[in-house]
Amino acid sequence: MTEKAKVLDHKGYVGSIDTSLEDDVLHGKILFINDLVTYEGQTLGELRKAFVEAVDFYLDTCAENDVEPDKPCSGGFNVRIPPATHRAAQIAAARRGVSLNEFVGEAIANEVSGARMVTIHQHEHRHTHSEHGMFESEESFSYRAVTKWSNEAPKVTRH
């Protein structure tokens, strides 16, 4: 079980961590399922234990009653974005040769994994000076851009 930003995790189920100042108790519910499963405790340790017990009880009860337990997050959802963003994403996906679903899925996976786009620009310049103290410039320019998600191999473009 891990704890990240006020949630608990056990067997693929995620639970909230909430407080009731009136009742002086911690409580929560299993998130992202249709069934309502709650738990509570006086301390964070008790709440964690109650969450694990609630998930296990839920799964056991479903098995005993020959009922399929709700799976957190089915893998499909609707996203509402501005039309210009939708068009830009569709074009970017087409340029990469992937579907919009693949493009959005990769973007979300990179975001939740902490991967970030990394772009490296490298410029080369050469300058020379004449023997008479006058400045003459001879420039040679090359540009190299490395663009990648931090969990991918680099894609190098030369200009």
C-alpha positions as CSV (number, residue, x, y, z in Angstrom):
1,M,0.0,0.0,0.0
2,T,1.3,3.4,-0.9
3,E,0.3,6.9,0.0
4,K,0.5,9.7,-2.5
5,A,-1.2,13.1,-2.1
6,K,-3.9,12.0,0.3
7,V,-4.9,8.6,-1.2
8,L,-4.4,5.0,-0.2
9,D,-3.7,2.2,-2.7
10,H,-4.3,-1.6,-2.2
11,K,-4.8,-4.3,-4.8
12,G,-5.4,-1.7,-7.5
13,Y,-8.1,0.1,-5.6
14,V,-7.6,3.7,-4.5
15,G,-9.1,5.2,-1.4
16,S,-9.6,8.8,-0.1
17,I,-8.3,10.2,3.2
18,D,-10.8,12.7,4.7
19,T,-11.3,14.2,8.1
20,S,-14.4,15.0,10.1
21,L,-13.6,17.7,12.6
22,E,-17.1,17.4,14.1
23,D,-16.7,13.6,14.8
24,D,-12.9,13.8,15.4
25,V,-12.4,10.9,13.0
26,L,-10.6,10.1,9.8
27,H,-12.7,8.4,7.0
28,G,-12.6,7.6,3.4
29,K,-14.2,5.7,0.5
30,I,-12.9,3.5,-2.3
31,L,-12.7,5.8,-5.3
32,F,-13.5,5.2,-9.0
33,I,-16.0,2.4,-8.5
34,N,-19.8,2.5,-8.6
35,D,-20.2,0.6,-5.4
36,L,-20.0,2.6,-2.1
37,V,-17.4,1.2,0.2
38,T,-16.3,3.3,3.2
39,Y,-13.9,3.0,6.1
40,E,-12.8,5.0,9.1
41,G,-10.2,5.2,11.9
42,Q,-9.0,7.4,14.8
43,T,-5.4,7.6,13.5
44,L,-3.8,7.4,10.1
45,G,-2.5,3.9,10.9
46,E,-6.1,2.8,11.8
47,L,-7.4,4.4,8.6
48,R,-4.8,2.5,6.5
49,K,-5.7,-0.8,8.2
50,A,-9.5,-0.1,7.8
51,F,-8.9,0.7,4.1
52,V,-7.1,-2.6,3.4
53,E,-9.8,-4.5,5.3
54,A,-12.5,-2.7,3.4
55,V,-11.0,-3.6,0.0
56,D,-10.4,-7.2,1.1
57,F,-14.0,-7.5,2.5
58,Y,-15.4,-6.0,-0.7
59,L,-13.5,-8.4,-2.9
60,D,-14.4,-11.4,-0.7
61,T,-18.1,-10.4,-0.6
62,C,-18.2,-10.1,-4.3
63,A,-16.6,-13.5,-4.7
64,E,-19.0,-15.1,-2.2
65,N,-22.0,-13.7,-4.0
66,D,-20.6,-14.6,-7.5
67,V,-20.7,-10.9,-8.4
68,E,-17.9,-9.2,-10.5
69,P,-16.4,-6.4,-8.4
70,D,-16.2,-3.0,-10.0
71,K,-12.8,-2.4,-11.5
72,P,-11.3,1.0,-10.9
73,C,-11.0,2.9,-14.1
74,S,-12.1,0.9,-17.2
75,G,-9.6,2.6,-19.5
76,G,-12.2,4.7,-21.4
77,F,-13.3,8.2,-20.6
78,N,-14.4,11.4,-22.4
79,V,-12.2,14.5,-22.4
80,R,-13.6,18.0,-23.1
81,I,-11.0,20.3,-24.6
82,P,-11.2,23.5,-26.7
83,P,-11.6,22.8,-30.5
84,A,-8.3,24.4,-31.3
85,T,-6.5,22.1,-28.8
86,H,-8.4,19.1,-30.3
87,R,-7.3,20.0,-33.8
88,A,-3.7,20.6,-32.7
89,A,-3.6,17.2,-31.0
90,Q,-5.1,15.5,-34.1
91,I,-2.5,17.1,-36.3
92,A,0.4,16.2,-33.9
93,A,-0.9,12.6,-33.8
94,A,-1.1,12.4,-37.6
95,R,2.5,13.7,-37.9
96,R,3.7,11.0,-35.5
97,G,1.6,8.3,-37.4
98,V,-0.5,7.4,-34.4
99,S,-4.2,7.6,-33.6
100,L,-5.5,10.4,-31.4
101,N,-6.2,7.8,-28.7
102,E,-2.6,6.6,-28.8
103,F,-1.3,10.2,-28.7
104,V,-3.5,11.2,-25.8
105,G,-2.7,8.0,-23.9
106,E,1.1,8.5,-24.4
107,A,0.8,12.2,-23.2
108,I,-1.2,11.1,-20.1
109,A,1.3,8.3,-19.4
110,N,4.2,10.6,-19.7
111,E,2.5,13.2,-17.4
112,V,1.6,10.7,-14.6
113,S,5.0,9.0,-14.8
114,G,6.8,12.4,-14.5
115,A,8.4,12.1,-17.9
116,R,8.9,15.5,-19.5
117,M,9.7,16.6,-23.0
118,V,13.4,17.4,-23.3
119,T,14.8,19.5,-26.1
120,I,18.5,20.2,-26.5
121,H,19.7,22.8,-29.0
122,Q,23.3,22.9,-29.9
123,H,24.8,25.8,-31.9
124,E,28.4,26.0,-33.3
125,H,30.0,29.2,-34.3
126,R,33.6,29.9,-35.5
127,H,35.1,33.4,-35.4
128,T,38.5,34.5,-36.7
129,H,40.5,37.7,-36.3
130,S,42.9,39.1,-38.9
131,E,46.6,39.8,-38.2
132,H,46.0,43.6,-38.6
133,G,43.6,43.9,-35.7
134,M,40.6,44.1,-37.9
135,F,37.8,41.8,-37.2
136,E,36.8,39.3,-39.9
137,S,34.1,36.8,-39.3
138,E,33.8,33.4,-40.8
139,E,30.8,31.7,-39.5
140,S,29.8,28.1,-39.7
141,F,26.5,27.2,-38.2
142,S,25.0,23.9,-37.4
143,Y,21.9,23.2,-35.4
144,R,21.0,20.0,-33.7
145,A,17.8,19.5,-31.8
146,V,17.2,16.4,-29.7
147,T,13.6,16.1,-28.8
148,K,12.3,13.2,-26.7
149,W,10.2,12.2,-23.7
150,S,12.6,11.4,-20.9
151,N,11.6,7.7,-21.1
152,E,12.3,7.4,-24.9
153,A,15.3,7.2,-27.1
154,P,16.3,10.6,-28.6
155,K,15.1,11.7,-32.0
156,V,17.8,13.8,-33.6
157,T,17.2,16.4,-36.3
158,R,19.9,18.3,-38.0
159,H,19.4,21.7,-39.7
